[in-house]
Structure formats: C-alpha cells, structure tokens
C-alpha cells in the first residue's frame, strides 16, 4: 500500500505517515459528498452558521497544540504558529457574520401580475487543494464559505501538512456537521488528477504554483465547472519620499522575511524614491540583522527553516545569479551560522543594484530574499511594479492619501495597500490578476463563485 510520508524541515525526521486513499475509498467519498450535500443544502443558513462557529471555537481552544504541530510540519517558528489558528477563527467568524445577507434571495422591484426573484443555490461538491505555507488560513478561505453556502467539500491538503486536514475534520465532527459534508483525502498526484476530472465535482479551488495551476485548470476543463486559482505573486512595494521611514522599514522587512518569505503575498521587491533610498536601505539592513535563524521549536527563534532544502537552494541560485549580474548582497551570512548549503536553513538577504534582468526581481522567490531598487518618480515606480506576470498584492508607503489612490488606480494588482502589506482582511475580496490566477475568496463577493444564481419568474393568475 502506498503511503504519504511527511518529514520535518527542522531536522529531517519522519513525523507523519499515512496510507494514501485507494480508488474505492475515493469513489465512496465522492458518493458520500454528493448524498450529504443533497440534504445539507436544505439546512437553514442559521444552522450552518452555528456549526461553522463551533468549528472555529474548537480550533481556537486548541491553538497552542495545533501551533506546535504546525511548526513540526512546516518549520515556522513556534512563537508565531498559534496565531494562524487565531486568523482561521477571525476569517470564519467574519464569513459567518455575513452569510445570511450574502446568501439571501435577491428580491426584484414589484411588477404587476408577476413574482420575480433570484436565489443563490450551492454548486454541489467542491474539491479543494490546499498548500503547506499557511495551511489553515489558505484552507479556511474556501472551506467555511463553501459549507456556509450549502456545498459539500472534499479537502486534499499538502503532503507536508496532512495533520491540518485531519484536525479540521475533527473540528467539524465535534461541531456537529453531518457526515459527508466535509471530508479529507490523502491522495497521490494521479488520483488527485482523476478527482479533478470526475463528473461528481462541481467546483475546484486550488492554491499553489502557476505550473500546477495550469494543470488543474486543464484537468477540470473536461467538465463545465468553475475553477478558483490562487497561484502566487511577486508582490512589490513603493516607498515614496514622504513615507514614515522607521514604520515603513519595520513593516516591509517583516513583510519580506516572515515565514521565511514563504508567503504568496510577501514582499519580494521594493522600489524606494532616491531621496530616502540610502536611509531606507541602511535601516532595512539594521532590522534584518536582528533576526535569529534557528530551531523553530525554540521560542527565541524568529526565522525558521524553509520547507525543504531544494526550495532554499532555488533562492540561493537566485541570489548567486543576481550577484554575478552586478547586484550586491548587504547581509553577512556568517551572522547566521545555521545557514548552510543544501539545507533548509537560509539566512535572510537584501540585494541592491538589482534590475529586472535578474530572476530575483521577476520570478517568484518564495524565500527570505528581497531586492531594493532606487526610483526617481511615481511614474517609474508604477512601470516597474507592473513589470511582472503576477498581481496579487502591492503596497505604497506614503502620507499622501490622494497620491496613494491615484497610483493604486494604475498598478495591476488584486489588492492595493497603503502603509500595510502581507495581510488579508476577510471583509475584502481576495483575488489577483495576470498569472496570479482567477476567482475570488472571502468577503461578500467570495460567496459568488461558490453559488449559482437561479431565477424564478412566476406569472400570477
């Protein structure tokens, strides 16, 4: 029997081993989901909300335990991981708050002799493929809204974080969710592809790489179903001459290096006006040198390993290429002695004298490196920010709100921040442009891709 094996990036030891679902198990799970959904869609929204609130409460009550488990699976420092459970609870709570209004029947103006309205019907069975970098937050973005909307959901989580799917299953069971409405499957790549092509699936939600996203869309195209894709980013920031520099430096360094840079909306390139460039760079180096790279189970550690050595080596290659092309590295790696070749442990790095001929400024790094470029004007910053195949988030650091709005209207991005970055507000639509993908999660708008409109046109006699 084939098995899933999860090795901790902390020390390489095996921490989880599970049998992969067999063909008959997968067929049965799809059938259970279809049957369960036919009943679940008839449950009043108020009852669905109550169950999802209990789900979030169960998770929140165990946040320390779940945080420790999460650190072992993917390497984020333990001082931070419990916060992800808090984020799950926040997003769940907000979607519960707006569910009744968002899913309500749309009443039309009176028309003599007719009754007309539009219902929001659930799609049916949702198949979600979730990643390891924020395994609870990325999953909850679709899971809770899908269930609130009356769908059943099957979760295929990353093989790096399989326990997250299991804990969510336990939480929904404790919350009283009927059997079959939420299920998880540990599956091979081939079996995942077969589920994507199954006529029993009505919607696919995927978070991951562009390459795999294309494969997901192609597989799902065998049927006329919706596909939601969040495929990463190369998120830029622009620091104007009027920015609050200490505040900007502190937040942008955190936005670049939190979670070892393994964030879809992390800061990967920074453009700074020449009037404040030198001061910004000096401050960023000072803050970065305060990081402590080490064992993420140690509460003093602020930077843990990347998920695997191959990912860290990719970032090392980007850094080496940039230096060969003329970039300068400003962080002395010897300050971080645990950072060694062919290991997941990688020191944070700041590069200057960079340009867009370098991979580090155009290809997603997904690691603790950031390039900083000097710009002369708002117009140059806009041009450089848009010079990317990605568009998840972008940020501006300024005290001029009008300038922020004007520039934001020109930048190709799904979310535009002023004086903030690497953050997700559940009241706002989480979406992207270009190769970042398609679709939307969270906010009132997020329910739209998880439901279909059904019009009723009744002629009265």
N, C-alpha and C positions, 0 to 999 in steps of 0.2 A: 504493500500500500504506500502510495506517495505521501510525503509529509511536508508541512510547512515548518521551517526552522528559522528562528529569529535569534541573531547574535547581537549582543550589546556592543555599541561602538565604544563603550567605556574601556573594556578590556578584552573584547572578542569572545567572551564566553557565551555558550548557548543558554538562553533564558526562557525560550518558549518553543515547544514542539507540538504540532497539532496535525492530525490526519487531514488531508485535503478531501473535500467533498467528492463523492463518487457520482457518476452520471445519474443513478436512480435517486440519490438524495437531492440533486439539483432539480430534477423533474418534479419530485414531490414538493420541494419548497416553492416552486413556481405555481403548482396547483393549489397549495395551501394559501398562497398570497392572493390568487385570483378569487378563491372561495371566501376568504376572510374579508377582502375588500368589498365584495357584494353586500355584506352586512354592515361593515364599518361605515360606508358612505351614508347609511340611513341613521347613524347615531347623531344626535343633535350636536352642533358645534360647541355648545356649552360643556357637554360631557367630554368631548375631545380635548378641549382646553384644560379641563380639570385633570385629566390623565397626563397631559404633557407637563403641567405644572408639577405634578407629583414626581414625574420622571426627573425633572430638573432638581427638585428638592432632594431626591435620593442621591443624585450625583454630587450635589453641593455638600451634603452631610459627610461625604467620604472623600473630600477634595485632597486631604493630605495623603491618604493612602493611594489614591489614584495618581496624584502627582509624583510620588516616589516610583510607582510602577511605570509611569510615563518616562521619567528620567532614565530608568534602566533600559527602556526600549529604544529611545532615540537620542539620548545624550544631552538634553537641555539641562542646565544647572538646576538642582533641586530647589534652590531659593526662589525659582520662578514658576515651576511647573504647576503647582496647585492653582496659580492664577488662571490657568487655562480653563479649569473647571468653573471658576467664577465667571469667565467670559461665556462659557456654554450656558450657564444659568441666566445671565443677562440677556443673551440673544433669544433664548427660549421664552423668557418672560415677556420680552417685547412682542414677539410674534404671537404669543397667546393674547396679549392685550389688544392687538389689532385684528385678530382673526375674525371675530363676529362681523365687524364693519367691512373688512376686506372681502369676505366671502358672501356677504349679503346679496340677496336678489336685487337687481337693478330695476327700479320702477320707472316707467316712462310717463310722460305727461298724459293726462286723460284724453281719450279720443272717443267721440260718441259712437256707441254701438260695438266697441271693441275693448278687450283687456289685453295689454301687452306688457311683457316683462322679459328680462334676461336672467337666467340662472347661471351660476358658476359651478359646473359639475366637475368632480375629480376626474383625473385622466384614467386611473386604474392602478396598475402596478408600476412603481418607479424602481429603477435599478441604479444604485449609487456606487461609484468607485471613488474612494477617499484616499488621500495621501497621508504620509507619515509626519510631515513637518509641523503641522498643527492639527493633529489627528482628531481631536474632539471639536475644535472650532470649525474646521472645514466640513466635517460630517454634519454638525448640527444645522449649518446654514440651509441644508436641503431637507434633512431628516424630519425635523419638527414641523416646518411649514407643510411638507408633503403629507404628513399624518394629520395635521390640523385640517387640511383641505379635503380629507376623506379618502386619500390614497393608501394603499399598502406599499411597503418599501422593503427591498432587499439590499443589504449593505455588503459590499465586498471591500474590506479595508486593506490597506497596505500590509504586505507580509512583514514589514518592520514593526508595525503597531497592531497586531491582531487582538491584543487584550482590550484595546479600546472598543472594538466592535462587541466583544463579549460583555464588557461592563455596561455598555448601552443596552444590550439585550436584557441583562439582569435588571437594570433600572426600569425599563418599560414593563417587564414582567411584574416587578414589585408595585408599579404604578397602576396595574390593573388593565393594561392594554390587552385586548383579545388576542388569542393565539393566531399567528399567521400575519398579523398586520405589520409587525416589524420582525424581520429575520436577518441573520448574517450568514454568510457562507465564506469559508476559507477555500479559495479556488485557484487552480492553475491558470496560466495565461490562456491556454487553449480553451478551457472550459468557460472562462470569462468571455472570450470571443463568441462562443456558442450561445451564451445567455444574451449577449448583445444582439444577436440575430434572431432570438426567439420571438415568435408572434405573441407570446404571453407578456412581453414587456411593452409598456405604453410610453415610457419616458426614460431617458438616460441622463444622469448627472455625473460629470467627470471633472476631477481636479488633478492636474498633472502637467506633463510636458507637452509641447506642441506636437512633437513626433507621435506620441501615443494618442494625443487628441485627434489627430488626423485619422489614425487607425480606428478609433472609437466611432468617429462620425461616419467613416466608410462602412463599418460593420453594421451600424444602426440604420444605414440608408436602405437596407433591404426591405424595411417597412417604413411607412409614412408616420414616423413618430418624432417627437421633439427631442432635441439634444441640447443640454446645457454644458458649456465647456469653459472652465477657467484654467488657462494654460500658462500662467506665469507672467513675468514682466521684467523690465529693465528700468525701474522707476527712477525718474530724475527729480532733483530739487534745484531751485534757483534762489540764491541769496542776493537780494538787492542791496544797494549801498546804504539804504536806510534801515536795514534789519537790526534787531536787537541781537548783537553778535553772541554774547555769552549764552543766551537762551537758544539761539539757532545752533550753535556748536554742540551744546549738550544734547539736544534732541536729534540732530542729524547723525551724530556719531552713534547714538543709541539705535536710531533707525537703520543704520548700516550694519551694525555688529550684533544686535540682539539675536538670540537663537543661532549664533554663529553665521549670521547672514542668510539663514535658510528660511526666508520668508518671501512669498510671492509679491508682497507689496513693500519689501525692504528697500532702503535707499541704495542704489547701485552706481549712481553717477551724480556729481554735484557741480553746478555751474555758479561761480561766485563773481560778482562785479569787481573789476580791478581795484576800485577804491578801497575795498575791505578784504581783498584776496589774501594778502600776506598775514593779516591778523587772524583771519578765519583759519588758514592752514596751520598756523602756529598753535592756535587754540585746540584744533582738532587733534593734532599730534599729542598735545599735553593730556587731553582727556583719554585718548586711546591708550597711552602708556600706563594708565591706571588700571586697565583690565587685568584680571588674573585668570590665566588659562590653566585648567587643571581638572582633577576628578570632579565631575558634576555632582557626585553624592556629597561632596564637602560643601557646607553652607557658605563658605567664603568665596568659592569659585564663581566668577561672573561670566566666563566663557568656557563652554564645554567642547567636546569633540564634534566634528561634523559626522554625518550619519554613517559614512564609510570612507575608507582610505582612498578609493577611486574618485570620490567627489572632491576630497581635499586635493588630490593630485591634479584634477582638472583646474582648480583655482590656481595652484602653483604654476601650472603651464601658462595660464593667462598672465600671471604676474611676470614670469620669465620672458614671455613674448613681448610684453609692453616695455620692459627694461631694455631688451635688445633693440626695440624700435625708438628708444630715446627717452622713455619715462624714467622717473626717479622714485625710488621707494624711500619713505620717510620713517618707517618704523623698524627699529633694530630687532630682528627676530631673536637675537640672543637674549633679549629681555624675557622671552617666553621659552624657556629651555625644553618644555614638553613638546614643542612644535618640532617634529622630525619628519623627514621624507618618508613616504609610503606608510604613514599612519593617519588616522582621522583627526589628529590634533594639529591645528594650524593657527599660527599667530595672526592677529588682525593686521591689515596692511592698508596704508594710504599711499596712493600714487599721484604724483603731479607730473607736469609736462606731458600730459596724455592728449590724445586726439582720437577721432573716430575711425582712424585706420586700424586701431588696436581692438582685439577681441574683447578686452576688459571693458571697453566703452560701448560695445554694440551687442554682444552676446550675453545672455543671462549667466551670471556667475554663480548665484545661489550659495555664496560663501562670504567669509569675512574680509572682503576687499572692496575699496571704493576709490574711484578716480575723481580728482578735483581739477576742473578747468577754469581758467580765467576768461571772463567775457567783458565786452565793452558796453553792451546796451541790452535793453529788454528784447529788442528785435533779434539780436544774435542768440540770446538765451532761448527764445521761442523756437528759432530754427534748429538749434541743437537738441532741445528737448523732444522735438517732433521727429528728429532723425533716428528713428528706431522702429523696428517691426512690431513693438509691443506698445500697450497703452492701458495699464491697469490703474495706477495712481500717479499723480505728480503733485509737487508742492512748491509753494512760493513763500519766502521768508521776508516780510516787509511790514512796515507800519502803515502803508498806504492801501486802504481797502479798495478804493476805486481802481488803482493800478492792478491789484490782485484780480479783481473781477474782469478787467479788460484783458489782461494777459491770459487768464484762465479760459476766456472765450476762444482763444487762439490755439491753445495746447490740446493735442489729441490724446484724450485720456478718459477713463471711466469715472474717476473721482479726482476732484481738484481740491487740494488743501491749501489753507493759508495758515502758516505758523503751526503746522502739525504734520505728522507723517506716520506711516506704518501703523495705521489704526483703522478699525472698521466700526462704524456707527450703524447698528441694526435698523435705525429709522430711515437710513438712506439706501438707495439701490446699490448693490454690489455687482458691478459689471465692468466690462472692458471693451476696448476697440482693437482693431487690427488682429495680430496673431495672439493677442491675449485671450481671444475666444469669442463666445456668443452666449446670449442669455443673461439672466439676472437672478440673483437670490436676495433674500431679506427685503425689508420694507413692505409697504402695501403692494408695490409693483411686483415683488417676488412671487406673490401668490398667482400671478397671471400665467406664468409658464407651467404651473402645477395644476391648473384647471383649464377647462374649455368652456366657452360660452355656449349656452343653449337658449335659443329664442322661443318664446311662447306667444302666439298670435291667435287670439280667441275672438271669433265673431259672435257677439251675443244676439240672442233672439228674443 
